[in-house]
């Protein structure tokens, strides 16, 4: 596991880049519950078969960081937005319906 200062630096770099498809930022912890629900809903809507993401709130340099992890499932294949992928090295390769 990375040490906390390296993790903090990496997370702060992501925050500086701003929001993206993978990063959602909230200005206050008052929005934290809403953000947690939103993350969970988006994952459940986009990934099929149903999966249960691991969601943790980390406190780093007085900032709340939400860490989301999705473990490898047993009900393969899974799809994201209706498309199945296979991880090969560092790439996500689309699997054609014929190969399923």
C-alpha positions as a Python dict, from the first residue, in 0.01 Angstrom:
ca = {
    (1, 'X'): (0, 0, 0),
    (2, 'X'): (125, 349, -85),
    (3, 'X'): (220, 569, 205),
    (4, 'X'): (-30, 837, 300),
    (5, 'X'): (173, 1134, 173),
    (6, 'X'): (207, 983, -177),
    (7, 'X'): (-166, 902, -182),
    (8, 'X'): (-245, 1254, -66),
    (9, 'X'): (-31, 1408, -341),
    (10, 'X'): (-192, 1190, -610),
    (11, 'X'): (-543, 1270, -488),
    (12, 'X'): (-472, 1641, -467),
    (13, 'X'): (-343, 1635, -827),
    (14, 'X'): (-672, 1477, -938),
    (15, 'X'): (-870, 1744, -750),
    (16, 'X'): (-668, 2021, -919),
    (17, 'X'): (-760, 1878, -1263),
    (18, 'X'): (-1128, 1920, -1181),
    (19, 'X'): (-1436, 1715, -1257),
    (20, 'X'): (-1444, 1455, -1530),
    (21, 'X'): (-1635, 1138, -1612),
    (22, 'X'): (-1439, 965, -1334),
    (23, 'X'): (-1407, 1251, -1084),
    (24, 'X'): (-1696, 1429, -913),
    (25, 'X'): (-1619, 1710, -668),
    (26, 'X'): (-1839, 1859, -396),
    (27, 'X'): (-1769, 2184, -213),
    (28, 'X'): (-1892, 2075, 129),
    (29, 'X'): (-1942, 1767, 341),
    (30, 'X'): (-2309, 1864, 359),
    (31, 'X'): (-2327, 1721, 7),
    (32, 'X'): (-2143, 1401, 106),
    (33, 'X'): (-2453, 1183, 161),
    (34, 'X'): (-2596, 1294, -171),
    (35, 'X'): (-2264, 1220, -343),
    (36, 'X'): (-2246, 870, -192),
    (37, 'X'): (-2599, 791, -311),
    (38, 'X'): (-2525, 933, -657),
    (39, 'X'): (-2211, 720, -694),
    (40, 'X'): (-2388, 404, -589),
    (41, 'X'): (-2681, 472, -825),
    (42, 'X'): (-2455, 543, -1124),
    (43, 'X'): (-2262, 220, -1071),
    (44, 'X'): (-2580, 14, -1039),
    (45, 'X'): (-2732, 175, -1350),
    (46, 'X'): (-2427, 133, -1573),
    (47, 'X'): (-2287, -208, -1469),
    (48, 'X'): (-2483, -527, -1530),
    (49, 'X'): (-2503, -793, -1356),
    (50, 'X'): (-2564, -614, -1032),
    (51, 'X'): (-2252, -543, -830),
    (52, 'X'): (-2196, -395, -487),
    (53, 'X'): (-1921, -134, -490),
    (54, 'X'): (-1702, -77, -188),
    (55, 'X'): (-1733, 287, -91),
    (56, 'X'): (-1513, 448, 174),
    (57, 'X'): (-1473, 807, 284),
    (58, 'X'): (-1109, 899, 350),
    (59, 'X'): (-1000, 1212, 534),
    (60, 'X'): (-679, 1350, 382),
    (61, 'X'): (-546, 1695, 464),
    (62, 'X'): (-885, 1791, 611),
    (63, 'X'): (-1063, 1693, 288),
    (64, 'X'): (-1313, 1411, 243),
    (65, 'X'): (-1217, 1179, -42),
    (66, 'X'): (-1455, 906, -157),
    (67, 'X'): (-1280, 589, -266),
    (68, 'X'): (-1481, 346, -479),
    (69, 'X'): (-1364, -8, -546),
    (70, 'X'): (-1538, -277, -746),
    (71, 'X'): (-1422, -634, -685),
    (72, 'X'): (-1406, -899, -952),
    (73, 'X'): (-1746, -1064, -969),
    (74, 'X'): (-1867, -1421, -1004),
    (75, 'X'): (-2155, -1362, -1250),
    (76, 'X'): (-1944, -1299, -1560),
    (77, 'X'): (-1964, -1147, -1807),
    (78, 'X'): (-2036, -800, -1673),
    (79, 'X'): (-2116, -511, -1902),
    (80, 'X'): (-2074, -136, -1879),
    (81, 'X'): (-2348, 53, -2063),
    (82, 'X'): (-2438, -270, -2246),
    (83, 'X'): (-2084, -340, -2371),
    (84, 'X'): (-1870, -629, -2240),
    (85, 'X'): (-1495, -580, -2198),
    (86, 'X'): (-1199, -804, -2122),
    (87, 'X'): (-896, -667, -1941),
    (88, 'X'): (-576, -751, -2133),
    (89, 'X'): (-268, -599, -1974),
    (90, 'X'): (-340, -230, -1940),
    (91, 'X'): (-617, -225, -2202),
    (92, 'X'): (-992, -290, -2193),
    (93, 'X'): (-1080, -486, -2506),
    (94, 'X'): (-1441, -492, -2627),
    (95, 'X'): (-1582, -845, -2650),
    (96, 'X'): (-1811, -898, -2947),
    (97, 'X'): (-2151, -1059, -2879),
    (98, 'X'): (-2044, -1361, -3089),
    (99, 'X'): (-1761, -1436, -2844),
    (100, 'X'): (-1990, -1434, -2542),
}
